[in-house]
Every structure is written in structure tokens, then in C-alpha cells.
Amino acid sequence: MITSFKPNFSILQITWLRSAIFILLIFLTCFARISVNDLRGSDDNIWLYLTGVQLTHTKSADNLNAQLLRAVADRGANAESQLRYKMRVDYRKNYYLSSLVTGLLAAYQPVDKQGDLANYSTHIGTIFIQSCIIQTTFALIALILGVTWVRRPELTTSVALTILILGILSLVQPLENPGSFLFFDPLNSGRILQNILLFAVNPGSQFSVFGFTPRSTLLIFALLIFGWRWHGWVAASYILAAALLFLHESMAAILLANLILLDLTFRPKLLFRVSILPWIVAAALIFAWRESLWNIVLPDWDAVHIGTTLAALAIAGICVFGAIYARRWLRDHFPSWFDKAKIDGKIESLVLLLLWTSTLPIGYLISLKVDYLHGHYFWYQLHARIWSLYLPVIVLGLSCWLVEKLWKDVARHPRLAVLAPCLLVAVFVTASVHTGLSLAPFYSQLESVANNVGKPIWAPIGPAQEPEIYMAMAATTDTGRDYLTPMIDPAPGFKLTRAEDEPYLEKCNGTPKNLIVWLHTWSADLSQITEEHELLSISDACLISPNFNGIGGSNANTCGSRDSLERIHDVILDAESRHGKLPVTLIGVSGGGMHALLTLGTFPGLVQSASVWVPIYDIERWYWERPDHRPELEKCFGRPPSPNDADYLGRSPKSVLSATRAAQIIVNLGKADDETPPWHARAAVAQMRAGCPTCKIDLREWDMGHSYNKDELLDQVRHLMSKN
């Protein structure tokens, strides 16, 4: 084993330089294969860039983070989404050095503030790749220099062999990431042992020493820490581990905790040396001061009762006394393990493997008791991070043992040492050429995210919107233009509410006595209501605007589908459930007028009055009248209409208007309307009058085209409300 004493290697033929070249060659090949390909399918690069620019613009960052967290809570995000955003907004502290490098690169390569977002996405990609290369190169050089500084070529060779073995293990690529459902997916409960084995062999690129995140950079340093430790440089290993708190705080804390646990078990007196204890105390204070995880593990941290604190101390005490008891038992049964002259890497690697294995039943039992959210975001993540640290350390221990056993044989045949990495490089190059090492998909992915930056988010803010939101926050910080507010607060003054899966805007004035429902036009969405300033002034009423699947022709569920009508229906019922049973006045213009007529006929009695402007009555005939709308209609129906087409008829108001039972309806048409010819409105009125002789249905013809008069609309709505 690599220990603090120096055996005689008089026949040494493999120099440390050759081993260092092996490390560089193997690592860079693995890094190109794993990190580059993973980079193209991950959105982490955006928020890692964001942590950098936020570190250099702290005031702006704090304001944007607070704004985002308020919006996430106000917009009905589920607990998982709120927890994810709460964790990630403060990561610039967790990744301090990494964020600092990225932030400085961004500061010295300022973005074109007048440029478009496509160029900005390229800027993000370029800065992030530069930062990733700098960090990885620095860590790799530090690893090589650190192990060669020891002046023991067998240690350098052991590190090279470790990189080789980790690269081979990374070739095991399951179809699914077993770590994602290690314990907590009930559909895979029968595959737990298989998942554990696959996860142990290859926990995935995000937990790999070859990855592009700060965690991967720390894992490179972990090899150096344990290499020093097993050589006898224990104090140096603690100093470096403490310094890594500024690279990846939580992972460095896990690393330090394991070092302390190992020494507490085998050599507790070592912890009280003057060269070690101050660094442990300093690291503990830094972690406790800077760590933001407390608000995640204990959401009500500010109000934690003294009983919780005592329970935590009791658990910590059990761990400490358990380690002391284990030490005594091990000393009695395995006294050779407690040789004060050396730290045996083989034994420590075995202990780490047994420790992680022994915690698997605990993790499984916890998964049966806690909900998926806390199970996944705490226990699974903790388990995975610990193993991502243990795996390279265990492989390093194995490599040290192999080198010690086989060193003389390998030294006699140096070509054998060259053959292994050459074969691995050939395998990796073949795999890389097959999958492609181009960064074009990476930049294309960033550009596709940029296409959605600044656009309103009507759905509850969740993980699916993270890339766009993080890029909007970064762009706001870099350019000074507000890209975030239009996304998370697209309708100021309105409350974004949901009825099941249907988003709708709501604005109430005074004490609501009427419910006004605005149905947007064919080419708009629910945000159109924000431009209707005249309607917004109506007192003692709630104005609501459903989305009913958005712009006409944008998807198959638009164009008067049953799903769109159900959404309108659900929104009205949801508003009534919160404000009481109120008279409902429906407003619809153009495509909104068509949906207003469909709502009147499909749900008789739901609406008490309506003001309808330039509506579509027969979609099949309108298809032939308006060639410019044919592509949209074909997207809705999948084809052009056939004569007397039942599908087109089923979405036309003419199929349901005979069932209308609203008390008051005003239908408006434009005499010069060539978008929706006037006969549509006239036919609709005739059918409703025939179906409901007692209903008051007026037809008003105006000297206009396909439009509406806002002042007249306001007068009609006030008149209808007074008669409700």
C-alpha cells in the first residue's frame, strides 16, 4: 500500500513524467467523451453561468432572486418546484470559486447590450466553456503536480490507473440513470438491487470525475487529498479539503466529515494535533456560516423549536459514540489496523465501501416513510453525492494496492503500461466519433432556450421553465433590460389563477356583483385583456380572461374544440366558487365571438348575457371564404373539410345555437367586414331567435370592417350588467 514509509524501487523504469502524461491523455479523452456529450443535453450550464454573473452583481442578484421566489409562490407552483428554485437561487455561495471564475470572464467579455438574445445565448456558451476549461485544467495540473511533488512515481502511476479504471467504468451506460430511481420510484421497487449495482459502477455524468460541474472539479482534488493522506501528509490533506469549501461547499463538507470519521475511528488523537484541529474548526465555522441548505432541510429554520435542536445533537452524539465504540471493537479484533506509523489506504477504502453499503437499508427505510419530494431532494441526493466521492477514492485505494503488488512486473515491461491507456483511448475515440464531439448542438440548445426568454409563462412556474428563467435573469443582469418580469408577471394588476389545467387572468374592482368573461380573439391569448383599458375601469365586477388553448390554429385543441369550451366552462365555475354565484356577462370578438356563441349553445344557462362582435358561424364555409386561414384550420382538423363535414360542423356555432337560453345577447357585425362576412352574424341571430323566442337577442350593424368599437362595447357591457 502507498504509505508514509518508502520501499526500495531500485528497478524503477517508469518515470513520473510518463505517468503524468498517462493522466493527461486518459483524463482529457474521457472528459471530451463524457463532458462534451453531456453538456449538449444539460441545462445546468445556464444557471452555472448565472451564479457567476450574480456573484459580481450581488445587489441585482438579490432583487431578482426575491422577485423569482415570490412569483413561484404566487403562481401556484407545487412544493417540488418551490424547493428547486429555493435551493438554486443561492448557489453562487456554494460554488464560490467556480462562480468567481465565470463572473470574471463575463465581466471582461461584456455582452452587446443592444444585441439579440440569440447572440447572447452564444455569449453564455462561450463564457461557460472557457470557465469549464480553466477550472478543469487547473484541477488537473494541481493533481499532477501534487502527486509528483510527493516524489513517488508509484503514487503517480496509481492515480493514472485510477483514471483509467474510472474511464472504463464510465463505459457502462444503462438505458436509464439508475440513480434517479435508486429508492424512491415505486414502479421500480423490484429492481432496487440492480439499480444499486448499476449506480455503484457508474453513477452518471453529473456525479463523474469527468463532468463539467464544480462537483466534478472537486472530485479531481479528492484524488489528491487521499493520495497525500495515504502518503502521510495528513495535515496537508485537511488544509486542502477545508479550502475546497469555496469550490463546492456541500461536497467539501461531506469530504471533511468522512476524513474526520475515518480518523475518529482509527486514530482520534490525530484530530487534536495543532497542525490539524484549527483547520477542522475553521472549516466547520465557515460551513455553518455560509451553508444555505438549512432552509431546505428545515424549511421553518427560523422557528425551529429547542426540541429539534436537542434531537439533532442527540443524533450527532450517537454517531460520535458509535464511532468510538466501533474503534474499540476494531482495535480488539484487528489491532494491526491501528499502526500509528501509517494510514492504510486499502483499509480506508474498504471502510468507505462498507459504510456506504450499510447506509443503503437506512435510505430504503426512509424512502418508505418520507414523501418523494424530500426523499429525492435530500436522502437520494445525499446518498448520490457521498457515493460520487467514495467511488474515485475506493478505486484509488484499489489502484494503490495493485501497483504495490505488481509494480516490479510492470516496471520490467513498460510497454504493458503504455498499452492499457492506448487501448482505452482507441475505445473512447471510437465512441466519441460515433456520438460526435461537436459543440454545435450545445449552442443550438442555448439558442432554443433564448427563443423563449421574455415570453409570458402562463403555466405554473416549475422545473420545465428553469432554463428560460435563468437565462432571463442572467440577461437582465448583463444588459440592464428586464427580461424576467414579462415572463413571471406578464399581466401587472391581474392575478393569474388556474381552474384545473386552465390558466386565466382575473382583476376585481370593488365588491364584485358581476362576472365579466373576456374571450380573446383568434390570433391572441389570455393576455389580450390587459389592453382593454376601458373594461378594466368597470366597478363592482370581476373581469376574467381564460386562455382556452391559446392562439387559433396553434394546436389541434383550438378552433372551437370541446376541450376549449370545457376550459371556458371550468374557469367560470372556478370564479363563481370563489366569488359566489354572480351574473355572468360574456364578451367575444372575432374568434372569441365564435367561442362565445359556442359557449352559449353548449352550456345553456351558464351565461346570463353576452356582447358578441363579428363572430364566425360556420367554420366549413369560412374555410373556403378565407384562404389565408386554411393552414391554421388544417392544423386544427388535420385536413380540409369535405362537403357537410361533421368534424367542421361539430366545432361551428351553427351546431349548438338552437339550445341557447341566455336572457340578453347583443350580436354586432361590420357591414364592410371581409374577414368574417356579415352573413355569419345574421345567421347566428336568426338561429338563436328561432331556438329561444323568449330571449332578448339584438343584432346591431355598424359601418366598419372586421373590428369593434371599444366605447360601444363598454356601453353594451354596462347595459347588460344593469339588466342581469
C-alpha positions in Angstrom: 0.0 0.0 0.0 1.1 3.6 -0.5 2.2 4.6 3.0 4.4 7.1 4.6 7.5 4.8 4.6 9.4 4.5 1.3 10.2 1.0 0.0 13.1 0.4 -2.3 12.3 0.5 -6.0 15.7 0.0 -7.4 14.5 -1.3 -10.7 12.2 1.6 -11.4 11.8 2.3 -15.1 8.5 4.1 -15.4 9.1 7.8 -14.6 6.6 10.1 -13.0 6.6 12.1 -16.2 5.3 9.1 -18.2 2.5 8.6 -15.6 1.6 12.3 -15.7 1.3 12.0 -19.5 -1.0 9.0 -19.0 -3.1 11.0 -16.6 -3.5 13.9 -19.0 -4.1 11.6 -22.0 -6.7 9.4 -20.3 -8.5 12.2 -18.5 -8.8 14.6 -21.5 -10.1 11.7 -23.6 -12.7 10.8 -21.0 -13.5 14.5 -20.4 -14.1 15.0 -24.1 -16.3 11.9 -24.4 -18.4 12.4 -21.3 -18.5 16.1 -20.5 -18.9 17.4 -24.1 -21.7 15.0 -24.9 -23.4 15.6 -21.5 -23.0 19.3 -22.0 -25.2 19.2 -25.1 -28.1 17.6 -23.2 -28.0 19.6 -19.9 -29.4 23.0 -18.9 -27.1 23.2 -15.9 -24.7 25.4 -17.9 -27.2 28.3 -17.9 -27.6 28.5 -14.2 -24.0 27.9 -13.5 -23.3 30.9 -15.7 -26.0 32.8 -13.8 -24.2 32.1 -10.5 -21.1 33.8 -11.9 -22.8 37.0 -13.1 -24.8 37.1 -9.8 -21.6 36.9 -7.8 -20.3 40.0 -9.4 -23.7 41.8 -9.3 -24.9 40.9 -5.9 -27.5 43.7 -5.4 -29.2 42.9 -8.7 -29.0 39.2 -7.9 -30.7 39.6 -4.6 -33.5 41.6 -6.1 -34.1 39.1 -9.0 -34.0 36.1 -6.6 -36.5 37.7 -4.3 -38.8 38.5 -7.3 -38.5 35.0 -8.6 -39.3 33.3 -5.3 -42.3 35.5 -4.8 -43.6 34.7 -8.3 -43.0 30.9 -7.8 -45.1 31.0 -4.6 -47.8 33.3 -6.0 -48.1 31.5 -9.3 -49.2 28.2 -7.8 -46.0 26.2 -8.2 -46.0 22.9 -6.4 -43.8 22.1 -3.5 -41.1 20.4 -5.6 -40.7 23.4 -7.9 -40.6 25.9 -5.0 -37.9 23.8 -3.3 -35.8 23.6 -6.5 -35.9 27.3 -7.0 -35.2 28.0 -3.4 -32.1 25.7 -3.5 -30.7 27.1 -6.7 -31.0 30.9 -6.2 -28.3 30.8 -3.6 -25.8 28.5 -5.3 -23.3 31.3 -6.0 -22.3 30.8 -2.4 -22.0 27.1 -2.7 -19.9 27.3 -5.9 -17.9 30.4 -4.9 -14.6 29.9 -6.8 -16.3 28.4 -9.8 -18.8 31.3 -9.9 -16.0 33.8 -9.4 -14.1 32.5 -12.5 -17.3 32.6 -14.6 -18.2 36.0 -13.3 -14.8 37.5 -14.0 -14.8 36.0 -17.6 -18.2 37.5 -18.2 -17.0 40.9 -16.8 -14.0 41.1 -19.1 -16.0 40.0 -22.1 -19.0 42.2 -21.8 -22.1 41.4 -23.9 -23.5 43.6 -26.6 -26.4 45.2 -24.7 -28.2 46.1 -28.0 -27.7 42.6 -29.4 -30.4 40.0 -29.7 -30.9 37.0 -27.4 -29.6 34.5 -29.9 -26.2 36.3 -29.8 -26.5 36.4 -26.0 -27.0 32.7 -25.8 -23.8 32.2 -27.8 -22.1 34.5 -25.3 -23.3 32.4 -22.4 -22.0 29.2 -24.1 -18.6 30.7 -24.9 -18.0 32.0 -21.3 -19.2 28.8 -19.8 -16.9 26.6 -21.9 -13.9 28.9 -21.1 -14.7 28.7 -17.4 -15.1 25.0 -17.5 -11.8 24.5 -19.3 -9.9 26.8 -16.9 -11.3 25.1 -13.8 -10.7 21.6 -15.1 -7.2 22.4 -16.4 -6.3 24.0 -13.1 -7.5 21.0 -11.1 -5.8 18.5 -13.4 -2.5 20.4 -13.2 -2.8 20.6 -9.4 -3.5 16.9 -9.3 -0.4 16.0 -11.4 1.9 18.5 -9.6 0.5 17.4 -6.2 1.2 13.7 -6.7 4.6 14.3 -8.3 5.5 16.6 -5.5 5.5 13.5 -3.3 8.3 12.2 -5.4 6.9 8.7 -5.5 6.4 7.5 -9.1 4.2 4.6 -7.9 1.7 7.1 -6.5 1.5 9.0 -9.8 1.1 5.6 -11.6 -1.7 4.7 -9.1 -3.5 7.9 -10.0 -3.1 7.2 -13.7 -4.5 3.7 -13.1 -7.4 5.2 -11.2 -8.3 7.5 -14.0 -8.1 4.5 -16.4 -10.4 2.3 -14.3 -12.9 5.2 -13.8 -12.9 5.7 -17.6 -13.7 2.0 -18.2 -16.5 2.1 -15.6 -18.0 5.1 -17.4 -18.5 2.9 -20.5 -21.2 1.1 -18.6 -24.2 3.1 -19.8 -27.6 1.9 -18.7 -30.6 3.0 -20.7 -31.9 4.9 -17.7 -30.0 6.6 -14.9 -30.4 4.1 -12.0 -29.7 6.9 -9.5 -32.8 8.7 -10.5 -35.0 6.0 -9.0 -32.5 4.4 -6.6 -35.1 4.0 -3.9 -38.0 6.3 -4.5 -39.7 5.1 -7.7 -42.4 2.6 -6.7 -42.6 1.4 -10.3 -39.1 0.1 -10.0 -39.2 -1.4 -6.5 -38.3 -4.8 -7.8 -35.1 -3.5 -9.4 -33.6 -2.0 -6.3 -30.6 -4.3 -6.2 -30.0 -3.9 -9.9 -30.2 -0.1 -9.6 -27.8 -0.1 -6.7 -25.3 -2.2 -8.7 -25.5 0.0 -11.8 -25.4 3.2 -9.8 -22.3 1.9 -7.9 -20.5 1.2 -11.2 -21.5 4.4 -13.0 -23.5 7.0 -11.0 -23.8 9.1 -14.2 -22.1 12.0 -15.8 -23.3 14.5 -13.2 -21.5 12.5 -10.5 -18.5 11.7 -12.6 -14.9 12.9 -12.1 -15.0 13.7 -15.9 -18.1 16.0 -15.7 -18.2 19.8 -16.2 -19.7 20.9 -12.9 -17.9 22.2 -9.8 -18.6 18.8 -8.2 -16.5 17.1 -10.8 -13.7 19.5 -10.2 -13.8 18.8 -6.5 -13.6 15.0 -7.2 -10.3 15.6 -9.0 -8.9 17.3 -5.9 -10.3 14.4 -3.8 -7.9 12.0 -5.5 -5.0 14.3 -4.5 -6.3 14.6 -0.9 -6.4 10.9 -0.3 -3.1 10.4 -2.2 -1.4 12.8 0.2 -3.2 11.3 3.1 -2.0 7.8 2.4 1.5 9.1 1.8 1.5 10.6 5.3 0.7 14.2 4.5 -2.4 14.3 6.7 -2.3 17.9 7.7 -1.9 19.0 4.0 -5.0 16.9 3.1 -7.1 18.6 5.8 -5.9 22.1 4.6 -6.8 21.3 1.0 -10.2 19.8 2.0 -11.0 23.0 4.0 -10.0 25.2 1.1 -12.4 23.2 -1.2 -15.3 24.6 0.8 -15.0 27.6 -1.6 -15.2 25.4 -4.6 -18.3 23.2 -3.7 -19.4 23.8 -0.2 -21.7 20.9 0.4 -19.4 18.3 -1.2 -16.4 19.6 0.6 -18.3 19.3 3.9 -19.1 15.7 3.1 -15.4 15.1 2.3 -14.3 16.7 5.6 -16.9 14.7 7.5 -15.6 11.5 6.1 -12.0 12.3 6.9 -12.9 13.1 10.4 -14.9 9.9 10.7 -12.0 7.8 9.5 -9.6 9.4 11.9 -12.1 9.3 14.8 -12.4 5.6 14.2 -8.7 4.6 13.8 -6.6 7.4 15.2 -8.6 10.0 17.3 -5.5 11.6 18.8 -4.5 12.7 15.3 -7.5 15.1 15.2 -6.1 17.1 18.1 -2.8 17.9 16.6 -2.0 21.6 16.3 -1.5 21.2 12.5 -5.0 19.7 12.0 -7.5 20.8 14.6 -7.6 24.5 13.7 -8.4 23.7 10.1 -11.3 21.4 11.2 -12.7 24.1 13.4 -12.3 26.8 10.8 -13.9 24.6 8.1 -16.9 23.9 10.5 -17.4 27.6 11.2 -17.2 28.5 7.5 -19.7 25.8 6.5 -22.2 26.7 9.3 -22.0 30.4 8.4 -22.2 30.1 4.6 -24.4 27.0 4.1 -27.9 27.7 2.7 -29.1 24.1 3.0 -30.6 24.7 6.4 -33.6 26.4 4.9 -34.1 23.3 2.7 -33.7 20.6 5.2 -35.6 22.5 7.8 -38.0 24.9 6.0 -39.0 26.6 9.2 -35.4 27.1 10.3 -36.2 30.5 11.9 -38.8 28.9 14.1 -37.1 25.6 15.0 -38.0 24.5 18.5 -35.4 23.7 21.1 -36.6 20.1 20.9 -35.5 19.8 17.3 -32.0 21.1 18.2 -31.7 18.7 21.1 -32.8 15.8 18.8 -30.1 16.8 16.2 -27.5 16.9 19.0 -28.6 13.5 20.2 -28.2 12.0 16.7 -24.7 13.6 16.4 -23.8 12.2 19.8 -24.9 8.7 18.8 -22.7 8.9 15.7 -19.7 10.0 17.7 -20.1 7.4 20.4 -20.9 4.8 17.8 -17.6 5.6 16.1 -15.7 5.4 19.4 -17.3 2.0 20.2 -16.5 0.8 16.7 -12.9 1.9 17.2 -12.6 0.0 20.4 -14.1 -3.2 18.9 -11.9 -2.9 15.8 -8.8 -2.4 17.9 -9.5 -5.5 20.0 -10.2 -7.7 16.9 -7.9 -6.1 14.3 -5.0 -4.5 16.2 -2.8 -4.4 13.1 -5.2 -1.8 11.5 -4.1 0.7 14.2 -0.5 1.1 13.3 0.3 4.7 14.2 3.1 4.9 11.7 0.9 4.8 8.6 -2.5 5.3 7.2 -3.5 2.3 5.2 -5.4 3.4 2.0 -6.6 -0.2 1.3 -8.3 -0.4 4.7 -9.8 3.1 4.5 -11.2 2.3 1.0 -12.8 -0.8 2.4 -14.3 1.1 5.3 -15.8 3.7 3.0 -17.3 0.9 0.8 -18.8 -0.8 3.9 -20.0 2.5 5.3 -21.9 3.4 2.1 -23.3 -0.2 1.8 -24.5 -0.2 5.4 -26.5 3.1 4.8 -28.4 1.6 1.9 -31.0 -0.1 4.2 -31.4 3.2 6.1 -32.1 5.0 2.8 -34.6 2.4 1.7 -36.5 2.5 5.1 -36.5 6.3 5.0 -37.9 6.2 1.4 -40.9 4.2 2.8 -41.6 6.9 5.4 -41.0 10.2 3.7 -42.7 11.7 0.7 -41.0 11.5 -2.7 -40.1 15.2 -2.7 -38.0 15.1 0.5 -36.8 11.6 -0.2 -35.4 12.6 -3.6 -34.1 16.0 -2.8 -32.5 15.1 0.4 -31.8 11.4 1.0 -31.2 10.4 -2.5 -29.1 13.5 -3.3 -27.1 12.9 -0.1 -26.6 9.3 -1.0 -25.6 10.0 -4.5 -23.1 12.8 -3.6 -21.5 10.6 -1.0 -21.0 7.8 -3.5 -19.7 10.2 -6.1 -17.0 10.9 -3.6 -16.4 7.4 -2.4 -16.1 5.8 -5.9 -12.9 7.5 -7.1 -11.4 7.2 -3.6 -12.2 3.4 -3.5 -10.8 3.0 -7.0 -7.6 4.9 -5.9 -7.2 2.6 -3.0 -7.6 -0.4 -5.3 -5.1 1.1 -7.7 -2.5 1.7 -5.0 -2.8 -1.9 -3.8 -2.5 -3.2 -7.4 0.6 -1.0 -8.1 2.2 -2.2 -4.8 1.6 -5.8 -5.7 2.5 -5.6 -9.4 5.0 -2.7 -9.5 8.1 -4.8 -10.2 6.4 -6.8 -13.0 5.1 -3.6 -14.7 8.4 -1.9 -14.3 10.2 -4.7 -16.1 7.7 -4.4 -19.0 6.9 -0.7 -19.5 5.1 -1.3 -22.8 2.4 -3.1 -20.8 1.7 0.2 -19.0 1.5 2.1 -22.3 -0.8 -0.5 -23.9 -3.7 0.0 -21.4 -4.3 3.7 -21.9 -3.8 3.4 -25.7 -6.5 0.8 -25.9 -8.8 2.9 -23.8 -8.1 6.0 -26.0 -9.0 3.9 -29.0 -12.3 2.8 -27.5 -13.1 6.4 -26.4 -12.2 7.9 -29.7 -14.4 5.4 -31.5 -17.3 6.1 -29.1 -16.7 9.8 -29.4 -16.7 9.8 -33.2 -19.9 7.8 -33.1 -21.7 10.2 -30.8 -19.9 13.3 -32.1 -17.9 15.9 -30.2 -19.3 18.9 -31.9 -20.5 21.7 -29.7 -23.0 22.9 -32.3 -25.8 21.1 -30.6 -24.9 22.8 -27.3 -25.1 26.3 -28.9 -28.3 25.3 -30.7 -29.8 24.2 -27.4 -28.9 27.6 -25.8 -30.4 29.4 -28.8 -33.7 27.4 -28.5 -33.9 28.5 -24.8 -33.2 32.1 -25.8 -36.2 32.0 -28.2 -38.5 31.7 -25.1 -36.8 34.3 -22.9 -39.1 37.2 -22.2 -42.2 35.4 -23.3 -45.1 35.1 -20.8 -45.3 31.9 -18.7 -48.9 31.1 -18.2 -48.4 27.7 -16.7 -47.3 27.3 -13.0 -43.6 28.0 -12.8 -41.8 24.7 -12.5 -38.7 22.8 -13.5 -39.6 22.9 -17.2 -39.2 26.7 -17.2 -35.9 26.8 -15.4 -33.6 27.3 -18.4 -35.6 30.2 -19.8 -36.0 31.8 -16.3 -32.2 31.5 -15.5 -31.2 32.9 -18.9 -33.7 35.8 -18.4 -32.2 36.6 -15.0 -28.7 36.5 -16.5 -29.7 38.7 -19.4 -31.4 41.1 -17.1 -28.2 41.3 -15.0 -25.8 41.6 -18.0 -27.8 44.0 -20.2 -29.9 46.0 -17.7 -33.1 45.2 -19.7 -35.8 43.5 -17.8 -36.4 40.1 -19.3 -37.7 38.4 -16.1 -40.8 40.4 -15.3 -42.6 39.9 -18.6 -42.2 36.1 -18.0 -43.2 35.7 -14.4 -45.6 38.7 -14.2 -47.0 39.1 -17.7 -50.2 40.9 -16.6 -49.5 43.5 -14.0 -52.5 44.3 -11.9 -54.1 40.9 -12.7 -54.0 37.7 -10.7 -53.0 34.6 -12.6 -55.3 31.8 -11.5 -56.0 28.3 -12.6 -59.1 26.2 -12.9 -57.7 22.7 -13.1 -55.2 22.9 -16.0 -56.6 26.1 -17.5 -54.8 29.4 -16.7 -56.8 32.6 -16.6 -56.3 36.2 -15.6 -58.6 37.9 -13.1 -59.0 41.5 -11.9 -61.7 42.5 -9.4 -62.8 46.1 -8.7 -64.7 46.9 -5.6 -67.3 44.4 -4.3 -67.9 42.0 -7.1 -71.6 42.0 -8.2 -71.0 40.8 -11.8 -68.6 38.4 -13.6 -67.3 39.6 -17.0 -65.7 36.9 -19.1 -63.4 38.1 -22.0 -62.7 35.6 -24.7 -59.7 36.6 -26.7 -59.6 36.9 -30.5 -58.3 34.3 -32.9 -54.7 35.5 -33.0 -54.3 36.3 -29.3 -54.2 34.6 -25.9 -55.4 35.4 -22.4 -53.1 38.4 -22.1 -55.1 40.4 -24.6 -57.4 41.5 -21.8 -54.6 43.7 -20.4 -55.0 46.0 -23.4 -58.7 46.6 -22.8 -58.3 49.6 -20.5 -61.9 50.7 -20.9 -63.2 47.4 -19.5 -60.7 47.5 -16.6 -62.4 50.6 -15.2 -65.8 48.8 -14.6 -66.6 49.0 -10.9 -68.1 46.3 -8.7 -67.1 43.5 -11.1 -64.6 40.8 -11.7 -63.1 40.6 -15.1 -61.6 37.2 -16.1 -59.9 36.0 -19.3 -59.3 32.3 -19.9 -56.7 31.1 -22.4 -58.8 28.1 -23.9 -55.7 26.7 -25.6 -54.3 29.9 -26.9 -53.9 31.3 -30.5 -56.3 29.8 -33.0 -54.6 27.2 -35.2 -51.6 26.9 -32.8 -52.6 23.4 -31.9 -55.4 20.9 -32.6 -57.4 21.8 -29.4 -58.1 25.4 -30.6 -60.7 26.3 -33.3 -63.8 25.6 -31.1 -62.8 22.2 -29.8 -64.8 20.6 -26.9 -61.6 20.9 -24.8 -61.6 24.7 -25.3 -65.2 25.0 -24.3 -64.7 22.9 -21.3 -61.9 25.2 -20.2 -64.1 28.2 -20.5 -66.8 26.4 -18.5 -64.4 25.4 -15.8 -63.0 29.0 -15.5 -66.5 30.4 -15.0 -67.3 27.8 -12.3 -64.0 28.3 -10.6 -64.5 32.1 -10.4 -68.0 31.5 -9.1 -66.7 29.1 -6.4 -64.5 31.9 -5.1 -66.8 34.9 -5.5 -70.2 33.4 -5.2 -72.9 32.9 -7.8 -72.7 36.1 -9.9 -74.5 37.1 -13.1 -72.1 36.3 -16.0 -71.6 38.6 -19.0 -69.7 37.1 -21.9 -67.6 39.2 -24.3 -66.1 37.8 -27.5 -64.6 39.4 -30.6 -63.9 37.5 -33.9 -62.6 34.1 -32.9 -63.6 35.0 -29.3 -67.1 35.8 -30.7 -67.2 32.3 -32.2 -66.3 30.7 -28.8 -68.9 33.0 -27.1 -71.6 31.6 -29.4 -70.4 28.0 -28.8 -70.4 28.6 -25.1 -74.0 30.0 -25.2 -75.2 26.9 -27.1 -73.1 24.3 -25.4 -73.8 25.3 -21.8 -77.3 26.8 -21.7 -78.0 28.9 -18.6 -74.3 29.3 -17.7 -74.2 32.8 -19.0 -76.9 35.5 -18.4 -75.8 38.0 -21.1 -73.3 38.4 -23.9 -71.8 41.0 -26.2 -70.6 39.3 -29.4 -68.7 41.0 -32.2 -68.0 39.9 -35.8 -68.3 36.1 -34.9 -67.7 33.1 -37.1 -70.9 31.0 -37.5 -69.9 28.2 -39.9 -66.2 27.1 -39.9 -66.6 25.0 -43.1 -67.8 27.9 -45.2 -65.3 30.2 -43.5 -62.5 27.9 -44.6 -63.5 28.5 -48.3 -64.0 32.2 -47.7 -60.6 32.8 -46.0 -57.7 31.1 -47.9 -55.2 32.8 -45.5 -56.7 30.9 -42.5 -56.7 27.5 -44.2 -53.3 26.3 -42.8 -54.5 27.1 -39.3 -57.7 25.2 -39.8 -56.0 22.3 -41.3 -53.7 22.2 -38.3 -56.8 22.0 -36.1 -58.7 19.4 -38.1 -55.8 17.6 -39.8 -57.3 18.1 -43.2 -59.5 20.4 -45.4 -63.3 20.0 -44.9 -65.3 17.7 -47.1 -68.9 18.6 -48.1 -71.1 18.8 -45.0 -68.1 17.8 -42.9 -69.2 16.5 -39.5 -66.0 17.5 -37.7 -66.1 21.1 -39.0 -69.8 21.2 -38.2 -69.2 20.0 -34.7 -67.0 23.0 -33.9 -69.2 25.5 -35.6 -71.7 27.6 -33.6 -74.5 26.5 -36.0 -74.4 23.1 -34.5 -75.4 24.3 -31.0 -77.0 27.7 -31.1 -80.6 26.4 -31.1 -80.0 25.4 -27.4 -79.2 29.0 -26.4 -81.0 30.1 -23.2 -79.3 33.4 -22.3 -81.6 36.2 -21.4 -79.8 39.0 -23.3 -77.5 38.8 -26.2 -76.2 41.6 -28.5 -74.5 40.5 -31.7 -72.6 43.1 -33.7 -71.4 42.9 -37.3 -69.4 45.1 -39.6 -71.1 45.9 -42.9 -67.7 46.1 -44.6 -66.3 43.0 -42.9 -64.4 40.9 -45.4 -62.7 38.8 -42.8 -65.9 37.3 -41.5 -68.7 38.2 -43.9 -71.8 39.8 -42.2 -74.0 36.8 -43.1 -72.3 34.8 -40.2 -73.7 37.2 -37.5 -77.1 37.4 -39.2 -77.4 33.6 -39.4 -76.4 33.2 -35.8 -79.0 35.7 -34.6 -81.7 34.0 -36.7 -80.9 30.6 -35.3 -80.9 31.8 -31.7 -84.2 33.7 -32.1 -85.8 30.5 -33.5 -84.4 28.4 -30.7 -85.2 30.8 -27.9 -88.2 33.1 -28.7 -88.2 34.5 -25.1 -84.6 35.5 -25.2 -83.8 39.2 -25.9 -81.4 39.0 -28.9 -80.4 42.1 -30.7 -78.5 42.5 -34.0 -76.5 45.7 -34.5 -74.9 46.6 -37.8 -72.0 49.0 -37.9 -70.3 50.9 -40.7 -66.9 49.2 -40.1 -64.9 46.2 -41.1 -63.6 43.3 -39.0 -63.3 45.3 -35.8 -65.2 46.5 -32.7 -65.9 49.8 -31.1 -64.4 49.9 -27.6 -66.7 52.7 -26.3 -69.8 50.9 -27.7 -68.6 47.7 -26.2 -68.2 49.3 -22.8 -71.7 50.8 -23.1 -73.2 47.4 -24.0 -71.5 45.6 -21.1 -72.7 48.2 -18.6 -76.2 48.0 -20.1 -76.2 44.2 -19.9 -74.9 44.2 -16.3 -77.7 46.5 -15.3 -80.3 44.1 -16.7 -78.8 40.9 -15.3 
